[in-house]
Amino acid sequence: MSKYAALKKHLVVRGAATVEMTFAEIDDLVGGLPPSAREHRACWGNECNGRHVQARAWLDAKPVRGEPP
């Protein structure tokens, strides 16, 4: 299971097109963000075929029908 699976699940359950979260909230969900997450904006880009595996969490998050937001 990916370190970012909990983030993906959280986004899926929310079911919204946009979800605002703090670094602390994401940090708690994934069990600790790497230092680069706070130092480099590129960590939050939508790069799906590179080193930023965390991007898969939000790019693959699709709402589940019938689940409350």
Summary of the structure (lengths in Angstrom):
residues: 69
radius of gyration: 12.0
end to end distance: 23.9
largest distance: 38.0
contacts: 142
relative contact order: 0.27
helix: 46%
strand: 0%
